[in-house]
Structure formats: structure tokens, C-alpha cells
Amino acid sequence: MYTYLRAICKQYNLLDRIQLNSVVTELAWNATRNEWQATVITLKTRTTVRAKIVISAVGKVGTPDMSTLREVPGMETFRGEIMHTAQWDDSIPLIGKDIAVVGGGCSAAQLVPQLLLPSKTNGSGSVTQIIRSPHWVTPDPYLGKLLGLWNLCMPAITRSRLGARLTRFVLFSIYELLHFTFYRPHPNGGKLQRWLQRRLIRYLNQRAPEEYHSMLTPRYAVGCKRLILDPGWFDCLHDPRFRLHNFERTSVILDHGDQEVKVPTDVLILATGYSPGANLLSSMRIMGRDEADLHGLWTARGGPQGYLGVAMDQFPNLFFVYGPNSSVGHTSVLAGIENSINYILQIADPVLKGKVAALEVEEACMRWTRKVQLASRDSIWATGGCTNWYIDPNGWNSMIYPFSQVYNYYTSMSPDWNDWAVTYTKLGPSQPLRIRSRFPLWIVFIIMACLIPIGTQFVLKGAIREAIWFRPMRV
């Protein structure tokens, strides 16, 4: 991954434009100059950088969630090593150690099989996993015969731009069907949920040890938490060096069959995810027009929000990549990020060309926020019977995009300039803003409806055989 990213930066001559080991602590809008002033602190200096446009791409999953440490019994006397999966420390020895993993999500499911490799826990080593709320687990469709077929065909198909785009469209369409089928209210949603739950429970019963079936069976709807694509986690639970325990937030013991147990631990690894709320620009003080404070405004309005996830009223020329309500639960987040980038480039273009001095979204931001929150009330994340990082304890959704990515693409095709207050330069009024028309939304859906069956027929034949109907475990 590092090699790829560095090659891209070199290809587009970006290496000399990247400043590392720097922290932006404050952004302040100068209305007189129509520009932002950013306070940047490095190891040796504190400087101010002026910019016509600021784009935040700090993301939401950079701060590990360490809150569970306060609730793990025995932490006050624990003298072993502690680390989070997001801050992995290769200097901590694992061979022959008793390792406890806290967490039952995607990170833990990927980590535990690796810890049980002979090279990691040879000798007397053991791995104990402590979970609070189990996730639904499905077979990874990219394993087995389908993976071999994929590796055989993809190099030839993706060699051309058309083949690569078609492949991506097919995969995108398959995942979008999940959104419409399981994530949104549907006339037959109850039947579809029960059908999928039966398939996933069958997979659990076939793969995981019987003593763990109860602990690993979720008590909420599929989709309420992120689905785990099984990377071999269920199979590794049969390893004699492994033990699984429940951990209740309100309890001071680890519960396994209603018995208090003591877990021998040399290394404690937290696979507890991130604190998304701690990453939404919380490390910066951002002052917009009329000294409006971004975080204060978010608090007053109920929570983080943004027009299409990319802009906020009272903050001209400030844009977000992977901002509020831009996460997804059913597909790759890269599609949404690309849509945001394409939209921002269109918005920023007249500023970069000197035609516009400032662009600020107006009351459309509030309209969009109301639309998002209304749609979130009926979503599987709010009604599925679980707690997740998408919806906060007050019922506010500041994280996940509640609509289809098709709709995301459609709304990002071109700006609706009626939603923006534009401050022109002297050059601007004589050169009208370029407007690219959007296809009517119904045309987009008709095109997808025609192409999806054609493109997915071949893929689904292998995928259904490999992943949905769940072959018995080979012994």
C-alpha cells in the first residue's frame, strides 16, 4: 500500500507539496480577504498559512477507542503489555505469551486467526477473546474457487479501462442491491431478514464450536452493525489454545456459562474500533463567518452535519472529504469519497480561476440535515435493535449516509448553484458559472436496472454457490 501511494504521489509530482510532521490547530476565516488562515505547528515552528480554499480530509477513524480499558476487570493490577490494533507495536513479543483480545468486530475477526498461527503462539501460548455484542458473520465471497477464478480473469479484464469500469460497476451494483433489500424499509423486509438470518445462523452452526453458538448469535437485525466477512475466524475457534468469553458492560466479571473466570494474560490487545466523534475535526478550532465556531454550532444543532457531507453554512470555501454522514455500511466508502472529491472540484473551480471570491452553502444545509435525520429514523441502524457507532445515544446520525450510493452519485454530478451564496470577483459576473445538467434520476435507475442483470449473472453463479448456500465444513 505504501509503495502504491508513493508511486501515485511521484507520478503527479505531489511529493514536494506534502508537509509531514505538522498539526493544524486552528482555522480562521478572514472576511476582508476572503481567505482562510491556518495555524500550523511543526516540531520546531509555529506558522500561519493563508489559503483561498481549505479541504479537510482528516477522516473519522484515526483515534482508537480506549474507553473499554476502564471496564475490564483487573486493569488496576494488570502489569502486562497493552496495545490497540490501530497502534500496533511490533516490539511487543507475542511468541509463547497468553494473549487476550477485547472486541468482536471486523478487526478482531481478522486478528485472532493470525495470532493462532504456530509462529505466534508456539509453546504454552494461548488466545482468549472477550466479546460484548456479537456481529453477524457471512462467508467471505472472495475465498475458495471464486477467488481463484477472480485472480485468473481479472488481470485480463482490467487491463483495459472499459473492462475495469465494467468490473467495478458490477461489484458496485451487487452491493447496492444489499442496500435496497436489507438496509431500507421494504414491504417484504421481515421475510428477507428472516431468510438471511437463517442462512447466517446455519453458517455459524456449521463452522463454529457448539459451545460458542449462543455467545456468537446476535440478537438484532442483520445490518444493524457492520457485517463480518469471515476471514477464517470461525474455523480457528476450534483451536485448543483458544477460549471465548462474554463481557458485560455492567458486570465486573467475565461471564462464561454463568461462572466467574480468571483469564491469564501477558498481552492485552484492544480490537475495539475507533471513536468517530473524536475525529470530526475535534483537534482544530474552526472559526467561520462572523466568528461562528464550528463545533459550537454542531452542538447547538444536535450534532455534526454538513450539506451533502461536504460543506457547512457560515463556513465559506471550507469543504470536507469523508465528512459528516459520509460513511457507508453496505459498500466501499471509496465510491462516496470519489463523489465528494468530484463535487468539490466543481465547486472550487470558479474560485481557483479567479471568478469567485467565496462560496457558502445557505439554508440548503439545514434542509439536507433534516432529510438525513428523517431518513435515519427508519433505517436498520436505528430500528435494528443494536447499538452502533452510526447513531449516538441521543438518536443523532452524524456518521452514516442513509441513502443509496446511486443517489450520492446523482447529487454529486453537478452543483445546484441555487443552494450557494456566491461572492464574485471583478472578473466573475461577466463569466457565468458553468453548470452541468444532471440526468433525470429515473433514467439512472432504468440504466442500472437493465445493466445489473447482464453484468451480475456470471458473478452471482459462482458467488451464490460459494457463499450463500454454505457448503458443510470439511473435516
Order of alpha helices (4+ residues) and beta strands (2+ residues): alpha-beta-beta-beta-beta-beta-beta-alpha-alpha-beta-beta-alpha-alpha-alpha-alpha-beta-alpha-beta-beta-beta-beta-beta-alpha-beta-alpha-beta-alpha-alpha-alpha-beta-alpha
